[in-house]
C-alpha cells in the first residue's frame, strides 16, 4: 500500500537565511519503506516538455519493489524511459529507507 505522508514544505536547516524550519515527525510501522525525493523527480520532462508528475510517481511506486535498492533502481529506470534523450535541467535525488 502506498501512503503519501502529510508534510509541511521545508528546506534543509540553514539553507536560506531567516527561513523557519518546521520540525515534523511520524510513526512508521515495521516493514515500511520510506521514499523521499527532490523536485527533480516529479519535474523531469519528456521531449514534449510534459513532467513526470506526482501521479506518475505514485503509479510507478505501485509496481515497484519495496526494498530500497530495487525501488531506487525501478524509479530511476521509469524516469529514464519517460524522458528518453531529453536533457534534464535539475538533479534526480532519491532516498529509500526500509524500517524493520
Biopython code that builds the backbone (N, CA, C, O; Angstrom):
import numpy as np
from Bio.PDB.StructureBuilder import StructureBuilder

atoms = [
    (1, "UNK", "N", (0.846, -1.175, 0.000)),
    (1, "UNK", "CA", (0.000, 0.000, 0.000)),
    (1, "UNK", "C", (0.896, 1.246, 0.000)),
    (1, "UNK", "O", (1.873, 1.316, 0.746)),
    (2, "UNK", "N", (0.559, 2.206, -0.829)),
    (2, "UNK", "CA", (1.284, 3.465, -0.932)),
    (2, "UNK", "C", (0.506, 4.522, -0.162)),
    (2, "UNK", "O", (-0.687, 4.717, -0.395)),
    (3, "UNK", "N", (1.185, 5.202, 0.753)),
    (3, "UNK", "CA", (0.576, 6.283, 1.517)),
    (3, "UNK", "C", (1.440, 7.522, 1.368)),
    (3, "UNK", "O", (2.656, 7.467, 1.553)),
    (4, "UNK", "N", (0.822, 8.619, 1.038)),
    (4, "UNK", "CA", (1.537, 9.892, 0.970)),
    (4, "UNK", "C", (1.396, 10.552, 2.329)),
    (4, "UNK", "O", (0.287, 10.802, 2.803)),
    (5, "UNK", "N", (2.538, 10.831, 2.951)),
    (5, "UNK", "CA", (2.514, 11.454, 4.272)),
    (5, "UNK", "C", (2.192, 12.938, 4.157)),
    (5, "UNK", "O", (2.741, 13.625, 3.295)),
    (6, "UNK", "N", (1.311, 13.437, 5.013)),
    (6, "UNK", "CA", (1.049, 14.887, 5.016)),
    (6, "UNK", "C", (2.233, 15.598, 5.673)),
    (6, "UNK", "O", (2.554, 15.336, 6.832)),
    (7, "UNK", "N", (2.871, 16.485, 4.938)),
    (7, "UNK", "CA", (4.038, 17.200, 5.466)),
    (7, "UNK", "C", (3.970, 18.673, 5.098)),
    (7, "UNK", "O", (3.325, 19.065, 4.125)),
    (8, "UNK", "N", (4.653, 19.477, 5.900)),
    (8, "UNK", "CA", (4.855, 20.882, 5.585)),
    (8, "UNK", "C", (6.059, 20.962, 4.652)),
    (8, "UNK", "O", (7.037, 20.242, 4.851)),
    (9, "UNK", "N", (6.006, 21.822, 3.643)),
    (9, "UNK", "CA", (7.172, 22.014, 2.784)),
    (9, "UNK", "C", (8.288, 22.611, 3.625)),
    (9, "UNK", "O", (8.066, 23.519, 4.425)),
    (10, "UNK", "N", (9.474, 22.093, 3.433)),
    (10, "UNK", "CA", (10.616, 22.503, 4.218)),
    (10, "UNK", "C", (11.851, 22.588, 3.354)),
    (10, "UNK", "O", (11.955, 21.912, 2.330)),
    (11, "UNK", "N", (12.777, 23.413, 3.765)),
    (11, "UNK", "CA", (14.120, 23.418, 3.202)),
    (11, "UNK", "C", (15.051, 22.880, 4.277)),
    (11, "UNK", "O", (14.719, 22.944, 5.461)),
    (12, "UNK", "N", (16.207, 22.352, 3.894)),
    (12, "UNK", "CA", (17.150, 21.907, 4.919)),
    (12, "UNK", "C", (17.515, 23.052, 5.863)),
    (12, "UNK", "O", (17.521, 24.220, 5.472)),
    (13, "UNK", "N", (17.811, 22.703, 7.082)),
    (13, "UNK", "CA", (18.194, 23.710, 8.076)),
    (13, "UNK", "C", (19.368, 24.519, 7.549)),
    (13, "UNK", "O", (20.334, 23.956, 7.031)),
    (14, "UNK", "N", (19.287, 25.828, 7.678)),
    (14, "UNK", "CA", (20.335, 26.785, 7.291)),
    (14, "UNK", "C", (20.525, 26.910, 5.787)),
    (14, "UNK", "O", (21.540, 27.446, 5.343)),
    (15, "UNK", "N", (19.581, 26.432, 4.998)),
    (15, "UNK", "CA", (19.703, 26.563, 3.543)),
    (15, "UNK", "C", (19.511, 28.008, 3.097)),
    (15, "UNK", "O", (20.134, 28.457, 2.135)),
    (16, "UNK", "N", (18.656, 28.722, 3.792)),
    (16, "UNK", "CA", (18.394, 30.126, 3.460)),
    (16, "UNK", "C", (18.318, 30.923, 4.755)),
    (16, "UNK", "O", (17.743, 30.465, 5.742)),
    (17, "UNK", "N", (18.898, 32.110, 4.746)),
    (17, "UNK", "CA", (18.817, 32.947, 5.947)),
    (17, "UNK", "C", (17.348, 33.278, 6.262)),
    (17, "UNK", "O", (16.540, 33.485, 5.356)),
    (18, "UNK", "N", (17.028, 33.321, 7.526)),
    (18, "UNK", "CA", (15.694, 33.704, 8.010)),
    (18, "UNK", "C", (14.587, 32.711, 7.651)),
    (18, "UNK", "O", (13.408, 33.021, 7.828)),
    (19, "UNK", "N", (14.941, 31.528, 7.152)),
    (19, "UNK", "CA", (13.915, 30.520, 6.843)),
    (19, "UNK", "C", (13.529, 29.806, 8.125)),
    (19, "UNK", "O", (14.398, 29.370, 8.880)),
    (20, "UNK", "N", (12.243, 29.684, 8.374)),
    (20, "UNK", "CA", (11.757, 28.985, 9.566)),
    (20, "UNK", "C", (11.617, 27.504, 9.249)),
    (20, "UNK", "O", (10.693, 27.099, 8.543)),
    (21, "UNK", "N", (12.536, 26.696, 9.771)),
    (21, "UNK", "CA", (12.460, 25.248, 9.599)),
    (21, "UNK", "C", (11.378, 24.704, 10.520)),
    (21, "UNK", "O", (11.310, 25.082, 11.690)),
    (22, "UNK", "N", (10.522, 23.808, 9.996)),
    (22, "UNK", "CA", (9.440, 23.221, 10.775)),
    (22, "UNK", "C", (9.778, 21.757, 11.024)),
    (22, "UNK", "O", (9.816, 20.954, 10.092)),
    (23, "UNK", "N", (10.025, 21.412, 12.297)),
    (23, "UNK", "CA", (10.297, 20.013, 12.652)),
    (23, "UNK", "C", (9.013, 19.210, 12.484)),
    (23, "UNK", "O", (7.932, 19.662, 12.862)),
    (24, "UNK", "N", (9.141, 18.005, 11.909)),
    (24, "UNK", "CA", (7.987, 17.144, 11.683)),
    (24, "UNK", "C", (8.368, 15.719, 12.041)),
    (24, "UNK", "O", (9.539, 15.348, 11.958)),
    (25, "UNK", "N", (7.395, 14.922, 12.434)),
    (25, "UNK", "CA", (7.673, 13.532, 12.746)),
    (25, "UNK", "C", (6.464, 12.671, 12.417)),
    (25, "UNK", "O", (5.337, 13.158, 12.322)),
    (26, "UNK", "N", (6.723, 11.385, 12.247)),
    (26, "UNK", "CA", (5.665, 10.414, 12.002)),
    (26, "UNK", "C", (6.115, 9.088, 12.587)),
    (26, "UNK", "O", (7.305, 8.890, 12.833)),
    (27, "UNK", "N", (5.193, 8.194, 12.809)),
    (27, "UNK", "CA", (5.498, 6.863, 13.307)),
    (27, "UNK", "C", (5.398, 5.895, 12.138)),
    (27, "UNK", "O", (4.384, 5.852, 11.442)),
    (28, "UNK", "N", (6.451, 5.122, 11.929)),
    (28, "UNK", "CA", (6.465, 4.130, 10.858)),
    (28, "UNK", "C", (6.204, 2.746, 11.434)),
    (28, "UNK", "O", (6.767, 2.383, 12.466)),
    (29, "UNK", "N", (5.370, 1.991, 10.783)),
    (29, "UNK", "CA", (5.132, 0.606, 11.180)),
    (29, "UNK", "C", (6.298, -0.257, 10.701)),
    (29, "UNK", "O", (6.950, 0.085, 9.714)),
    (30, "UNK", "N", (6.567, -1.359, 11.378)),
    (30, "UNK", "CA", (7.622, -2.259, 10.899)),
    (30, "UNK", "C", (7.367, -2.677, 9.450)),
    (30, "UNK", "O", (6.221, -2.809, 9.020)),
    (31, "UNK", "N", (8.462, -2.883, 8.703)),
    (31, "UNK", "CA", (8.438, -3.270, 7.290)),
    (31, "UNK", "C", (7.897, -2.173, 6.373)),
    (31, "UNK", "O", (7.398, -2.455, 5.284)),
    (32, "UNK", "N", (8.000, -0.939, 6.817)),
    (32, "UNK", "CA", (7.607, 0.203, 5.999)),
    (32, "UNK", "C", (8.817, 0.711, 5.226)),
    (32, "UNK", "O", (9.915, 0.800, 5.775)),
    (33, "UNK", "N", (8.619, 1.042, 3.956)),
    (33, "UNK", "CA", (9.657, 1.678, 3.162)),
    (33, "UNK", "C", (9.294, 3.143, 3.006)),
    (33, "UNK", "O", (8.195, 3.480, 2.564)),
    (34, "UNK", "N", (10.223, 4.006, 3.372)),
    (34, "UNK", "CA", (10.046, 5.443, 3.248)),
    (34, "UNK", "C", (10.794, 5.895, 1.999)),
    (34, "UNK", "O", (11.983, 5.609, 1.854)),
    (35, "UNK", "N", (10.116, 6.595, 1.102)),
    (35, "UNK", "CA", (10.697, 7.061, -0.151)),
    (35, "UNK", "C", (10.643, 8.579, -0.182)),
    (35, "UNK", "O", (9.564, 9.169, -0.136)),
    (36, "UNK", "N", (11.805, 9.208, -0.261)),
    (36, "UNK", "CA", (11.912, 10.662, -0.311)),
    (36, "UNK", "C", (12.572, 11.069, -1.616)),
    (36, "UNK", "O", (13.427, 10.350, -2.135)),
    (37, "UNK", "N", (12.179, 12.217, -2.147)),
    (37, "UNK", "CA", (12.763, 12.679, -3.402)),
    (37, "UNK", "C", (12.690, 14.195, -3.487)),
    (37, "UNK", "O", (11.883, 14.833, -2.811)),
    (38, "UNK", "N", (13.549, 14.760, -4.330)),
    (38, "UNK", "CA", (13.511, 16.202, -4.585)),
    (38, "UNK", "C", (12.659, 16.475, -5.819)),
    (38, "UNK", "O", (12.227, 15.552, -6.510)),
    (39, "UNK", "N", (12.427, 17.746, -6.081)),
    (39, "UNK", "CA", (11.554, 18.138, -7.193)),
    (39, "UNK", "C", (12.084, 17.734, -8.563)),
    (39, "UNK", "O", (11.343, 17.789, -9.545)),
    (40, "UNK", "N", (13.346, 17.331, -8.652)),
    (40, "UNK", "CA", (13.885, 16.870, -9.933)),
    (40, "UNK", "C", (13.183, 15.629, -10.447)),
    (40, "UNK", "O", (13.187, 15.372, -11.651)),
    (41, "UNK", "N", (12.574, 14.846, -9.547)),
    (41, "UNK", "CA", (11.853, 13.643, -9.979)),
    (41, "UNK", "C", (10.521, 14.009, -10.617)),
    (41, "UNK", "O", (10.280, 13.646, -11.768)),
    (42, "UNK", "N", (9.664, 14.705, -9.915)),
    (42, "UNK", "CA", (8.346, 14.996, -10.499)),
    (42, "UNK", "C", (8.406, 16.026, -11.617)),
    (42, "UNK", "O", (7.492, 16.102, -12.437)),
    (43, "UNK", "N", (9.488, 16.832, -11.660)),
    (43, "UNK", "CA", (9.621, 17.830, -12.723)),
    (43, "UNK", "C", (10.449, 17.349, -13.918)),
    (43, "UNK", "O", (10.686, 18.124, -14.846)),
    (44, "UNK", "N", (10.890, 16.099, -13.917)),
    (44, "UNK", "CA", (11.619, 15.555, -15.072)),
    (44, "UNK", "C", (10.699, 15.603, -16.291)),
    (44, "UNK", "O", (9.547, 15.174, -16.221)),
    (45, "UNK", "N", (11.211, 16.126, -17.409)),
    (45, "UNK", "CA", (10.375, 16.346, -18.599)),
    (45, "UNK", "C", (10.751, 15.427, -19.749)),
    (45, "UNK", "O", (11.918, 15.090, -19.952)),
    (46, "UNK", "N", (9.727, 15.031, -20.495)),
    (46, "UNK", "CA", (9.962, 14.268, -21.716)),
    (46, "UNK", "C", (10.178, 15.247, -22.882)),
    (46, "UNK", "O", (10.228, 16.459, -22.671)),
    (47, "UNK", "N", (10.303, 14.729, -24.097)),
    (47, "UNK", "CA", (10.581, 15.564, -25.267)),
    (47, "UNK", "C", (9.466, 16.572, -25.548)),
    (47, "UNK", "O", (9.705, 17.602, -26.178)),
    (48, "UNK", "N", (8.239, 16.278, -25.078)),
    (48, "UNK", "CA", (7.104, 17.191, -25.271)),
    (48, "UNK", "C", (6.975, 18.170, -24.107)),
    (48, "UNK", "O", (5.976, 18.883, -24.009)),
    (49, "UNK", "N", (7.968, 18.212, -23.232)),
    (49, "UNK", "CA", (8.007, 19.091, -22.061)),
    (49, "UNK", "C", (6.869, 18.812, -21.081)),
    (49, "UNK", "O", (6.395, 19.715, -20.392)),
    (50, "UNK", "N", (6.440, 17.557, -21.027)),
    (50, "UNK", "CA", (5.457, 17.137, -20.028)),
    (50, "UNK", "C", (6.226, 16.552, -18.847)),
    (50, "UNK", "O", (7.150, 15.760, -19.030)),
    (51, "UNK", "N", (5.839, 16.945, -17.641)),
    (51, "UNK", "CA", (6.547, 16.498, -16.448)),
    (51, "UNK", "C", (6.143, 15.078, -16.040)),
    (51, "UNK", "O", (5.033, 14.619, -16.310)),
    (52, "UNK", "N", (7.078, 14.410, -15.385)),
    (52, "UNK", "CA", (6.819, 13.063, -14.850)),
    (52, "UNK", "C", (5.648, 13.117, -13.881)),
    (52, "UNK", "O", (4.744, 12.287, -13.963)),
    (53, "UNK", "N", (5.649, 14.060, -12.983)),
    (53, "UNK", "CA", (4.488, 14.358, -12.147)),
    (53, "UNK", "C", (4.279, 13.436, -10.954)),
    (53, "UNK", "O", (4.752, 12.299, -10.926)),
    (54, "UNK", "N", (3.559, 13.958, -9.976)),
    (54, "UNK", "CA", (3.275, 13.203, -8.758)),
    (54, "UNK", "C", (2.380, 11.993, -9.008)),
    (54, "UNK", "O", (2.576, 10.949, -8.385)),
    (55, "UNK", "N", (1.417, 12.108, -9.895)),
    (55, "UNK", "CA", (0.542, 10.968, -10.181)),
    (55, "UNK", "C", (1.323, 9.816, -10.812)),
    (55, "UNK", "O", (1.086, 8.652, -10.488)),
    (56, "UNK", "N", (2.242, 10.135, -11.701)),
    (56, "UNK", "CA", (3.058, 9.100, -12.342)),
    (56, "UNK", "C", (4.002, 8.469, -11.309)),
    (56, "UNK", "O", (4.255, 7.265, -11.355)),
    (57, "UNK", "N", (4.515, 9.272, -10.389)),
    (57, "UNK", "CA", (5.356, 8.726, -9.316)),
    (57, "UNK", "C", (4.555, 7.707, -8.513)),
    (57, "UNK", "O", (5.023, 6.592, -8.283)),
    (58, "UNK", "N", (3.361, 8.079, -8.090)),
    (58, "UNK", "CA", (2.537, 7.172, -7.294)),
    (58, "UNK", "C", (2.178, 5.909, -8.073)),
    (58, "UNK", "O", (2.210, 4.812, -7.515)),
    (59, "UNK", "N", (1.840, 6.049, -9.342)),
    (59, "UNK", "CA", (1.513, 4.878, -10.161)),
    (59, "UNK", "C", (2.731, 3.967, -10.305)),
    (59, "UNK", "O", (2.603, 2.745, -10.243)),
    (60, "UNK", "N", (3.901, 4.553, -10.494)),
    (60, "UNK", "CA", (5.124, 3.769, -10.630)),
    (60, "UNK", "C", (5.449, 3.055, -9.326)),
    (60, "UNK", "O", (5.888, 1.906, -9.344)),
    (61, "UNK", "N", (5.239, 3.721, -8.198)),
    (61, "UNK", "CA", (5.503, 3.100, -6.901)),
    (61, "UNK", "C", (4.643, 1.865, -6.663)),
    (61, "UNK", "O", (5.082, 0.935, -5.987)),
    (62, "UNK", "N", (3.435, 1.838, -7.202)),
    (62, "UNK", "CA", (2.556, 0.676, -7.022)),
    (62, "UNK", "C", (3.158, -0.586, -7.615)),
    (62, "UNK", "O", (2.901, -1.681, -7.116)),
    (63, "UNK", "N", (3.956, -0.457, -8.673)),
    (63, "UNK", "CA", (4.556, -1.621, -9.328)),
    (63, "UNK", "C", (5.985, -1.879, -8.882)),
    (63, "UNK", "O", (6.567, -2.900, -9.248)),
    (64, "UNK", "N", (6.557, -0.981, -8.104)),
    (64, "UNK", "CA", (7.971, -1.058, -7.736)),
    (64, "UNK", "C", (8.195, -2.027, -6.583)),
    (64, "UNK", "O", (7.317, -2.215, -5.741)),
    (65, "UNK", "N", (9.382, -2.643, -6.550)),
    (65, "UNK", "CA", (9.736, -3.447, -5.372)),
    (65, "UNK", "C", (9.926, -2.511, -4.183)),
    (65, "UNK", "O", (10.325, -1.359, -4.357)),
    (66, "UNK", "N", (9.647, -2.990, -2.993)),
    (66, "UNK", "CA", (9.731, -2.132, -1.824)),
    (66, "UNK", "C", (11.062, -2.228, -1.080)),
    (66, "UNK", "O", (11.237, -1.572, -0.053)),
    (67, "UNK", "N", (12.000, -3.033, -1.577)),
    (67, "UNK", "CA", (13.321, -2.987, -0.963)),
    (67, "UNK", "C", (14.009, -1.725, -1.474)),
    (67, "UNK", "O", (13.866, -1.398, -2.652)),
    (68, "UNK", "N", (14.746, -1.008, -0.634)),
    (68, "UNK", "CA", (15.289, 0.294, -1.021)),
    (68, "UNK", "C", (16.100, 0.289, -2.319)),
    (68, "UNK", "O", (15.886, 1.145, -3.177)),
    (69, "UNK", "N", (17.009, -0.641, -2.471)),
    (69, "UNK", "CA", (17.854, -0.671, -3.671)),
    (69, "UNK", "C", (17.003, -0.906, -4.919)),
    (69, "UNK", "O", (17.148, -0.200, -5.917)),
    (70, "UNK", "N", (16.127, -1.888, -4.860)),
    (70, "UNK", "CA", (15.263, -2.192, -6.002)),
    (70, "UNK", "C", (14.322, -1.046, -6.330)),
    (70, "UNK", "O", (14.064, -0.765, -7.501)),
    (71, "UNK", "N", (13.811, -0.386, -5.305)),
    (71, "UNK", "CA", (12.902, 0.745, -5.505)),
    (71, "UNK", "C", (13.591, 1.881, -6.250)),
    (71, "UNK", "O", (13.047, 2.410, -7.220)),
    (72, "UNK", "N", (14.788, 2.258, -5.798)),
    (72, "UNK", "CA", (15.517, 3.355, -6.446)),
    (72, "UNK", "C", (15.850, 2.989, -7.893)),
    (72, "UNK", "O", (15.695, 3.818, -8.789)),
    (73, "UNK", "N", (16.303, 1.767, -8.127)),
    (73, "UNK", "CA", (16.603, 1.338, -9.500)),
    (73, "UNK", "C", (15.358, 1.384, -10.380)),
    (73, "UNK", "O", (15.419, 1.833, -11.524)),
    (74, "UNK", "N", (14.230, 0.921, -9.848)),
    (74, "UNK", "CA", (12.979, 0.874, -10.607)),
    (74, "UNK", "C", (12.514, 2.283, -10.988)),
    (74, "UNK", "O", (12.158, 2.528, -12.141)),
    (75, "UNK", "N", (12.515, 3.208, -10.023)),
    (75, "UNK", "CA", (12.088, 4.582, -10.286)),
    (75, "UNK", "C", (13.057, 5.262, -11.253)),
    (75, "UNK", "O", (12.632, 5.970, -12.166)),
    (76, "UNK", "N", (14.360, 5.046, -11.052)),
    (76, "UNK", "CA", (15.360, 5.638, -11.947)),
    (76, "UNK", "C", (15.126, 5.183, -13.386)),
    (76, "UNK", "O", (15.198, 5.994, -14.309)),
    (77, "UNK", "N", (14.850, 3.904, -13.584)),
    (77, "UNK", "CA", (14.609, 3.390, -14.933)),
    (77, "UNK", "C", (13.304, 3.937, -15.506)),
    (77, "UNK", "O", (13.233, 4.259, -16.692)),
    (78, "UNK", "N", (12.273, 4.043, -14.668)),
    (78, "UNK", "CA", (10.987, 4.585, -15.136)),
    (78, "UNK", "C", (11.140, 6.024, -15.615)),
    (78, "UNK", "O", (10.564, 6.406, -16.633)),
    (79, "UNK", "N", (11.913, 6.820, -14.885)),
    (79, "UNK", "CA", (12.144, 8.211, -15.280)),
    (79, "UNK", "C", (12.970, 8.250, -16.562)),
    (79, "UNK", "O", (12.669, 9.029, -17.467)),
    (80, "UNK", "N", (14.004, 7.422, -16.649)),
    (80, "UNK", "CA", (14.838, 7.381, -17.857)),
    (80, "UNK", "C", (14.001, 7.004, -19.076)),
    (80, "UNK", "O", (14.153, 7.599, -20.142)),
    (81, "UNK", "N", (13.123, 6.021, -18.922)),
    (81, "UNK", "CA", (12.246, 5.617, -20.028)),
    (81, "UNK", "C", (11.315, 6.758, -20.432)),
    (81, "UNK", "O", (11.052, 6.958, -21.618)),
    (82, "UNK", "N", (10.817, 7.507, -19.447)),
    (82, "UNK", "CA", (9.876, 8.598, -19.705)),
    (82, "UNK", "C", (10.542, 9.767, -20.411)),
    (82, "UNK", "O", (9.999, 10.291, -21.384)),
    (83, "UNK", "N", (11.719, 10.188, -19.935)),
    (83, "UNK", "CA", (12.349, 11.376, -20.501)),
    (83, "UNK", "C", (13.115, 11.081, -21.783)),
    (83, "UNK", "O", (13.357, 11.988, -22.580)),
    (84, "UNK", "N", (13.500, 9.827, -21.993)),
    (84, "UNK", "CA", (14.248, 9.477, -23.198)),
    (84, "UNK", "C", (15.552, 10.254, -23.264)),
    (84, "UNK", "O", (16.298, 10.300, -22.286)),
    (85, "UNK", "N", (15.831, 10.862, -24.404)),
    (85, "UNK", "CA", (17.076, 11.611, -24.602)),
    (85, "UNK", "C", (16.945, 13.087, -24.239)),
    (85, "UNK", "O", (17.879, 13.861, -24.446)),
    (86, "UNK", "N", (15.795, 13.483, -23.699)),
    (86, "UNK", "CA", (15.588, 14.887, -23.341)),
    (86, "UNK", "C", (16.527, 15.285, -22.209)),
    (86, "UNK", "O", (16.585, 14.603, -21.186)),
    (87, "UNK", "N", (17.258, 16.375, -22.382)),
    (87, "UNK", "CA", (18.193, 16.840, -21.366)),
    (87, "UNK", "C", (17.427, 17.395, -20.172)),
    (87, "UNK", "O", (16.459, 18.137, -20.340)),
    (88, "UNK", "N", (17.862, 17.033, -18.965)),
    (88, "UNK", "CA", (17.185, 17.471, -17.748)),
    (88, "UNK", "C", (17.848, 18.715, -17.181)),
    (88, "UNK", "O", (19.060, 18.902, -17.288)),
    (89, "UNK", "N", (17.025, 19.557, -16.577)),
    (89, "UNK", "CA", (17.537, 20.816, -16.035)),
    (89, "UNK", "C", (17.752, 20.759, -14.521)),
    (89, "UNK", "O", (18.206, 21.738, -13.927)),
    (90, "UNK", "N", (17.435, 19.637, -13.899)),
    (90, "UNK", "CA", (17.540, 19.524, -12.450)),
    (90, "UNK", "C", (18.114, 18.159, -12.092)),
    (90, "UNK", "O", (18.102, 17.230, -12.899)),
    (91, "UNK", "N", (18.618, 18.058, -10.862)),
    (91, "UNK", "CA", (19.153, 16.774, -10.407)),
    (91, "UNK", "C", (18.024, 15.807, -10.085)),
    (91, "UNK", "O", (16.877, 16.216, -9.899)),
    (92, "UNK", "N", (18.353, 14.537, -10.022)),
    (92, "UNK", "CA", (17.396, 13.492, -9.661)),
    (92, "UNK", "C", (17.906, 12.872, -8.358)),
    (92, "UNK", "O", (18.790, 12.016, -8.377)),
    (93, "UNK", "N", (17.343, 13.310, -7.230)),
    (93, "UNK", "CA", (17.790, 12.857, -5.925)),
    (93, "UNK", "C", (16.674, 12.084, -5.241)),
    (93, "UNK", "O", (15.560, 12.584, -5.085)),
    (94, "UNK", "N", (16.990, 10.849, -4.831)),
    (94, "UNK", "CA", (16.007, 9.995, -4.168)),
    (94, "UNK", "C", (16.672, 9.273, -3.008)),
    (94, "UNK", "O", (17.877, 9.020, -3.021)),
    (95, "UNK", "N", (15.865, 8.944, -2.002)),
    (95, "UNK", "CA", (16.329, 8.184, -0.862)),
    (95, "UNK", "C", (15.222, 7.213, -0.471)),
    (95, "UNK", "O", (14.069, 7.612, -0.307)),
    (96, "UNK", "N", (15.571, 5.946, -0.323)),
    (96, "UNK", "CA", (14.616, 4.942, 0.154)),
    (96, "UNK", "C", (15.216, 4.270, 1.381)),
    (96, "UNK", "O", (16.376, 3.857, 1.372)),
    (97, "UNK", "N", (14.417, 4.164, 2.435)),
    (97, "UNK", "CA", (14.840, 3.564, 3.687)),
    (97, "UNK", "C", (13.782, 2.566, 4.115)),
    (97, "UNK", "O", (12.590, 2.873, 4.107)),
    (98, "UNK", "N", (14.215, 1.375, 4.488)),
    (98, "UNK", "CA", (13.296, 0.332, 4.970)),
    (98, "UNK", "C", (13.378, 0.256, 6.490)),
    (98, "UNK", "O", (14.455, 0.036, 7.044)),
    (99, "UNK", "N", (12.246, 0.435, 7.167)),
    (99, "UNK", "CA", (12.184, 0.336, 8.623)),
    (99, "UNK", "C", (11.838, -1.097, 9.011)),
    (99, "UNK", "O", (10.797, -1.618, 8.609)),
    (100, "UNK", "N", (12.696, -1.725, 9.779)),
    (100, "UNK", "CA", (12.464, -3.112, 10.203)),
    (100, "UNK", "C", (11.932, -3.165, 11.607)),
    (100, "UNK", "O", (11.679, -4.250, 12.130)),
]
sb = StructureBuilder()
sb.init_structure("model")
sb.init_model(0)
sb.init_chain("A")
sb.init_seg("    ")
for serial, (resi, resn, name, xyz) in enumerate(atoms, 1):
    if name == "N":
        sb.init_residue(resn, " ", resi, " ")
    sb.init_atom(name, np.array(xyz, "f"), 0.0, 1.0, " ", f" {name:<3s}", serial, name[0])
structure = sb.get_structure()
